[in-house]
């Protein structure tokens, strides 16, 4: 697959383009037998800078890419042009750029990965997953974490969350979402009973979508594999890109792509899916919660 094809197949904007370009540069370097230290010397940088470039974790200067291609023996004009074009595109802004004043860099990276994913597997303990939230529920969740924010800022954060949903589910090639949610998340009345009722009703609708698989881990399951907290596993269409585990913290996030870490989290997700009610039972379980909320609102 050419660099141009890789770029054309990617919906994730700069984040994934950087990862694809980095993977291409690593293959070229290794095929030429060039070490990272030598490559770093060529572009007046460190060995660690080459490592970060090859992982797609930094932006690319077109001059640096051109110098590395020369070092790696890439002389074909068409191949050079494809890779240099990919380098330029890797520095363009993603759709979320207009919300940049609200977003820390670590979350902007996640949005790029999320947008390019073929499969998103997520486990949530306390909240309904962001990709399945109603606007009112999202507003209540956002207020919990941004109590000092102005009403206008809260509105923009809600708008951003709704835009994420539209970006993923509003296009025909969007990802599949497999969400496993602890029962506590659908019973905790975030925003009040009326907001929670609308949220549970939307979850019932979401569970019927062909690209959404929703499961609930009931209280009666007791302790389970997700006791360590919420996490998300992203899988991409391109085989050159490894799965990524995303773990959000209060002021930062972890991105794990080591094989041993991926295996542990994949196993935890598999175990959670077994301990949770099967997807076919989800609408019935949620309907029961909906009835309880209706009764509480009527009382």
Secondary structure, 3 states (H helix, E strand, C coil): CCHHHHHHHCCCCHHHHHHHHHHHHHHHHHHHCCCHHHHHHHCCCCHHHHHHHHCCCCCCCHHHHHHHHHHCCCCCHHHHHHHHHHHHHCCCCCHHHHHCCCCCHHHHHHHHHHHHEEEEEEEECCCCCHHHCCHHHHHHHHHHHCCCCCHHHHHHHHHHHHHHHHHHHCCCCCCEEEEEEEHHHHHCCCCCHHHHHHHHHHHHHHHCCCCEEEEEECHHHCCCCCCCCCEEEEEECCCCCCCEEEEECCCCEEEECCHHHHHHHHHHHHHHHHHCCCHHHHHHHHHHHHHHHHHHHHC
